[in-house]
Amino acid sequence: MTTHTRPLGTTGPRVSALGLGCMGMSALYGEADRGEAIATVHAALDAGVTLLDTGDFYGMGHNEMLIGEALRTAPAALRERAQLSVKFGALRDPDGGWGGVDGRPAAVKNFVAYSLQRLGVDHIDVYRIARADPDVPIEETVGAIAELVEKGHVRHIGLSEVGADTVRRAAATAPITDLQIEYSLISRAVEEQILPTTRELGISLTAYGVLSRGLISGHFTAERRLAADDWRAHSPRFQGDNLRHNLDLVEALRKVAADKGVSVAQIAIAWVLSRGEDIVPLVGARTRERLTESLGALDVTLDAADLAAIEQAVPQGAAAGDRYPAPQMAHLGTRE
Ligand SMILES: NC(=O)c1ccc[n+]([C@@H]2O[C@H](COP(=O)([O-])OP(=O)(O)OC[C@H]3O[C@@H](n4cnc5c(N)ncnc54)[C@H](OP(=O)(O)O)[C@@H]3O)[C@@H](O)[C@H]2O)c1
């Protein structure tokens, strides 16, 4: 069992140093096995992973219901360990389409009421809008969550994929524990403006995509056929020449990992862990096998020579292709 923990900002709780991102158990990465997904949540809690991340729009409620079932069927001692981080705001349709974002205060209250029911809990540990609503000032959305904190429905307020200015405005409205944003060896744009800002304000990062959605996990191959509804089938980094270039980077990283006697995924996660105590990587494991591999990263210590070898294998800015398809890039905290 892991006892590694990290603080979630200066105002939040301590959480496990690795969080479990549950999105792929319901949506966006093709079919997942429900029984194995629930077993993975149980195994994570058993291993000391307390932070579980979800969104009400992952599978239109499916992911929250799955987590709710995992919590109901877990032994009480494990259930009580769970710290739930929930995103809201993204609008869906019955065919799975996306319809923008809603951050109006009335919508925030509506979203949380449904999430509490689906999760089967009386409070959410960290609540955040998935993308800032361009039509609603962030102060109004964060202010609405602050009211939920006062009433006890939510414990803490987080942010997701917003830029440094929005982080400042949100933090001036209410205490913010963490910003959830993509950060990996091949997505390092947060280092420029966002990390200095969150550090100044005492806000942590919960880093997603630390394996770049599997691309730099060491398990992804150019031959893998992705279903049409797999988000990666439309992601620039997974296309043609970009994919071949990016997998060459993975092969360079594989040599560094082999010299250290660890796997590619472990060295990629360990690199994010090494960026600071204020960074909590969310790993998207949806099987126990992948979870076990990810947890191994907690025991990998990278010294200066290791970090230099990693940097040489995957220099900053080395990835080919943007991290999101063009229309989605406009709504992100960093445009790289
Ligand atoms: N705030 C946001 O905008 C945002 C956006 C995206 C995600 N998130 C959150 O962050 C979480 C993590 O993101 P992600 O799922 O894209 O991250 P990730 O960990 O970079 O990618 C997960 C994928 O990598 C593959 N993989 C291979 N080896 C693995 C290993 N040892 N451990 C884990 N995965 C391995 C898995 O694919 P196979 O199962 O096919 O092997 C898995 O689907 C999500 O679950 C979600 O909660 C937030």
The ligand as a Tripos MOL2 file, in Angstrom:
@<TRIPOS>MOLECULE
LIG
   48    52     1     0     0
SMALL
NO_CHARGES

@<TRIPOS>ATOM
      1 N1         -9.6060   18.4310  -17.1520 N.am      1 LIG1
      2 C1         -9.5550   17.9330  -18.3760 C.2       1 LIG1
      3 O1         -9.7290   18.6640  -19.3550 O.2       1 LIG1
      4 C2         -9.2590   16.4890  -18.5710 C.ar      1 LIG1
      5 C3         -9.0430   16.0040  -19.8650 C.ar      1 LIG1
      6 C4         -8.7510   14.6510  -20.0180 C.ar      1 LIG1
      7 C5         -8.6700   13.8400  -18.8990 C.ar      1 LIG1
      8 N2         -8.8940   14.3260  -17.6420 N.ar      1 LIG1
      9 C6         -8.8450   13.4760  -16.4510 C.3       1 LIG1
     10 O2         -7.5340   12.9570  -16.3150 O.3       1 LIG1
     11 C7         -7.5820   11.5370  -16.2640 C.3       1 LIG1
     12 C8         -6.3480   10.9550  -16.9120 C.3       1 LIG1
     13 O3         -6.3230   11.3490  -18.2870 O.3       1 LIG1
     14 P1         -6.0280   10.2910  -19.4090 P.3       1 LIG1
     15 O4         -6.8850    9.1060  -19.1310 O.co2     1 LIG1
     16 O5         -6.0790   10.9520  -20.7150 O.co2     1 LIG1
     17 O6         -4.5290   10.0070  -19.0500 O.3       1 LIG1
     18 P2         -3.3650    9.0490  -19.4310 P.3       1 LIG1
     19 O7         -2.9820    8.3570  -18.1770 O.co2     1 LIG1
     20 O8         -2.3660    9.8960  -20.1480 O.co2     1 LIG1
     21 O9         -3.8990    8.0040  -20.5110 O.3       1 LIG1
     22 C9         -4.6330    6.8920  -20.1370 C.3       1 LIG1
     23 C10        -4.5330    5.8400  -21.2120 C.3       1 LIG1
     24 O10        -3.1870    5.3880  -21.3150 O.3       1 LIG1
     25 C11        -3.1390    3.9900  -21.5390 C.3       1 LIG1
     26 N3         -2.1380    3.3670  -20.6450 N.ar      1 LIG1
     27 C12        -1.1310    2.5700  -21.0190 C.ar      1 LIG1
     28 N4         -0.3880    2.2030  -19.9730 N.ar      1 LIG1
     29 C13        -0.9490    2.7400  -18.8960 C.ar      1 LIG1
     30 C14        -0.6430    2.6760  -17.5240 C.ar      1 LIG1
     31 N5          0.3800    2.0050  -17.0350 N.pl3     1 LIG1
     32 N6         -1.4300    3.3470  -16.6890 N.ar      1 LIG1
     33 C15        -2.4670    4.0580  -17.1520 C.ar      1 LIG1
     34 N7         -2.8230    4.1410  -18.4450 N.ar      1 LIG1
     35 C16        -2.0540    3.4780  -19.3230 C.ar      1 LIG1
     36 C17        -4.5230    3.4510  -21.2520 C.3       1 LIG1
     37 O11        -5.0070    2.9640  -22.4740 O.3       1 LIG1
     38 P3         -5.3580    1.4290  -22.5960 P.3       1 LIG1
     39 O12        -6.3390    1.1390  -21.5120 O.co2     1 LIG1
     40 O13        -5.9040    1.3550  -23.9820 O.co2     1 LIG1
     41 O14        -4.0530    0.7180  -22.3960 O.co2     1 LIG1
     42 C18        -5.3470    4.6310  -20.8100 C.3       1 LIG1
     43 O15        -6.5970    4.6740  -21.4610 O.3       1 LIG1
     44 C19        -8.8900   11.1670  -16.9700 C.3       1 LIG1
     45 O16        -9.3150    9.8760  -16.5920 O.3       1 LIG1
     46 C20        -9.7810   12.2750  -16.5150 C.3       1 LIG1
     47 O17       -10.2780   11.9810  -15.2210 O.3       1 LIG1
     48 C21        -9.1650   15.6520  -17.4880 C.ar      1 LIG1
@<TRIPOS>BOND
     1     1     2 1
     2     2     3 2
     3     2     4 1
     4     4     5 ar
     5     4    48 ar
     6     5     6 ar
     7     6     7 ar
     8     7     8 ar
     9     8     9 1
    10     8    48 ar
    11     9    10 1
    12     9    46 1
    13    10    11 1
    14    11    12 1
    15    11    44 1
    16    12    13 1
    17    13    14 1
    18    14    15 2
    19    14    16 1
    20    14    17 1
    21    17    18 1
    22    18    19 2
    23    18    20 1
    24    18    21 1
    25    21    22 1
    26    22    23 1
    27    23    24 1
    28    23    42 1
    29    24    25 1
    30    25    26 1
    31    25    36 1
    32    26    27 ar
    33    26    35 ar
    34    27    28 ar
    35    28    29 ar
    36    29    30 ar
    37    29    35 ar
    38    30    31 1
    39    30    32 ar
    40    32    33 ar
    41    33    34 ar
    42    34    35 ar
    43    36    37 1
    44    36    42 1
    45    37    38 1
    46    38    39 2
    47    38    40 1
    48    38    41 1
    49    42    43 1
    50    44    45 1
    51    44    46 1
    52    46    47 1
@<TRIPOS>SUBSTRUCTURE
     1 LIG1         1 GROUP 0 **** ****
